[in-house]
Amino acid sequence: MKRTFAKRGLMSLVAGFFLFGVLMLTASRAEAQTAGTPYTWMGSDEARQELEVAVVDLYNQLALLQPGTPNYNTKLAHAYYYRVIRQQITQGTAVIIAVDSALEIVSGGSDGIKPYDTSVFDDVTIDAALKQQMKNNAVDLLTL
């Protein structure tokens, strides 16, 4: 009888250590996720609304500018980038991931299918400085 209780006691002790270890591992993973990004990102619905407003504002500004000028091309690149982010969020991608993956699509780093007609976008060159500016603006727009 004592042997049976001793074995059960040992099993419960092992199970307790296992549970404690699992809890410690998941706690450190959650901490690593929050420590990796200093931003608090908006939810999907709020981000989509902000992007819609930003795109409408950019297109209103584009109507007043001369096509082909650097300012026009920068605003056009931002509008296209925001549209791609919005499409990815609508498809279920997290906001933080959509910001990075849309930047790769817009800047030509991804061979994926382009979500919009890119013929008006052919004259726009996205260099490293514009790419960084676009990402910074998207982070400013989509974080709390």
C-alpha angles and dihedrals in degrees: 000000000000090000092056093052091046092054092047091047091052091048092052090048091052091047090050092052090047092051091046090051093050091050091050092050094050092046092054091048092053090048091051091053094052095041092053095064122043091198133090105219125212122247119262097259095048091045092052091052093048090049092050091052092046093050093049090049092049093050090050088053092046090057089062096048133080111253114244097030118123092246091051092049092049093051091045090052091050092049092050091046092051091049091053092048090050092050092051092048089050089053090056103265116143115253095243092051094043091056092057100038093047089052090056092049094049096044092050097251093121126065091205125125112284109239095213140033104282098188092102088048097056095093093053115095116200109206125182094270094052090044091054092045091051092050092047091050092048091050090050091049098046103039128083 
